[in-house]
């Protein structure tokens, strides 16, 4: 306990000296989020903050220090997070390398692979993107067809990926490729890493119904990938892919959690529509908002309970599927209600006028990306309820 | 407070589950119903429950209770929901005891609480005058006399009123039906002169009493709490009741759901278990998530009850609203997924839909509590 208190004092002092003032202000635009990487255009303070935190491994506080992580215990990491919150410090680095690839590399990578990639993830030097979905492999991801043909010491990769977030701004990709067409389709997939600057890789941004988006298509035309960049064994990539998807689901349900401060629809509606005797004039809308508030409250409590149960060593197993399903469906409901509250005023398209409409449209993807709602229900039915087939 | 059950509370759950499996399984409820038992519960099982201390679970130690708190009480009710165990525990040990403990004077508490805790006295509360929860609409009148009050009017859906020794009657001492002010609680002997009971059998096999009061005389000392201000005393206690009913509804939903999942794995049509059909799998998976949400809302509300949190009204309504609608949905789906056999009286699944509805409509259904939440949030 005393050691933890000492750690708190030291951390507080260090953050006080090393976190630039501008890194203690709220994030107001996408530019304020630091994704790192070779192409990053960072402000001097962003650069300093990332470098200082990266040098200590505090961008990834609990990862082992031999690979550039912070080597902190869970308790110390909690102290660090609390101390950062205390001064409103921004996260020094947003990164798919941290959220998705890193945990999988730590578990499945070779010593050489960990030494090569993990420190560069921790320092934000390389920005990663994900090569999973393909035009004909969405919910049925295992039917992916991008081929990696064995050429002795390297593979030759050909095919196409889709829905890769920020692929056009990323340096490297972690990618699922087919190395065998025999037997079960899951058994012929491998997990490889390669540089997006390699000859034969091209990207194209995708425009959505909500306008511009971070999503891209990626095309591979005879891309040479060294076999040293194969993670785990050949044809064993599906196991790694599933492990990584669990992390992604947790991340998405965590985003739903950040929205939970927004249960102010009722009051917004009173302002927009008016009230009689303190009761929203539109009775049908009022009932739907109130039902939403009940569900949102119960969902928020469930996130709290799952966290507390995890701390107490109890596990909810495939809970991430349930949270992902419910969190994204709630978010879609929230935007539909917001549209009803604001009416035509919510349906502008240019500049500030278009924010609600674009967010509303974008929310439709919540229950598609990271495994559709229907796929989550399949997982619950089979893995939790043990239903056959 | 962490949103998990403590080790003590989990031990209580284990022992409650064991006791109920042994002494009050669903088959015991069926026997009770088939025998036409007028009490609506087993006196023998009730005595054993009180020996376990359950009747004193939410009563302070100085009055002979266990003072184990509402999370503990909720654990017991969740398990009783699973086996559909009927008993006067809710009416007497939760509502009656809390009304007396919070509103009573020293001599009322001393006289009544130890007897409730020991199961020697059953106290029922006469609140409703229609099928919809609306205590402020009370018209049963208590007129001032030289020595006390004269009560005239009627009450319905008095839980366990037919087996009660003492009634707590919500009466109007001033104002008109609909006024929040002017209501008063009075203690009344269940056998008082001028009091007529009309037994009313309910769909869940339990009983609700309808009572008629014709010039019933009570002494001034029978006033419970302050004259004219009963709503301020009653509402927080009803909130405790909502939390407990939500816990029971959770148990009902869990049991009906687990039995249904078992049936989906076992029942074959077209040569395969019907649980292999995605049309049923997705509906089951959605119910699973809904029940997880109810678990969280119920525990949160029960903890707020123990902490006397100012958030209790809001949390109690969230829990009751969510538990009610999920228990409704789950029991409806249970019947549908069981198909024809689910419609037969011989099969137990029908018991759950019946109890779920009565529990939902006791002290405000889902709509009532969703509306209350909206008012509390200012819209």
Interface residues (C-beta under 8 A of the other chain):
Chain A: X263 X266 X267 X269 X270 X275 X278 X279 X280 X286 X287 X289 X290 X291 X293 X294 X295 X297 X298 X299 X301 X302 X304 X305 X308 X309 X311 X312 X314 X316 X319 X322 X325 X326 X374 X376 X377 X378 X380 X381 X382 X384 X385 X386 X387 X388 X389
Chain B: X2 X3 X4 X261 X264 X265 X272 X273 X275 X276 X277 X278 X280 X281 X282 X284 X285 X286 X288 X289 X292 X293 X294 X295 X296 X297 X299 X300 X318 X321 X322 X369 X370 X371 X373 X374 X375 X377 X378 X379
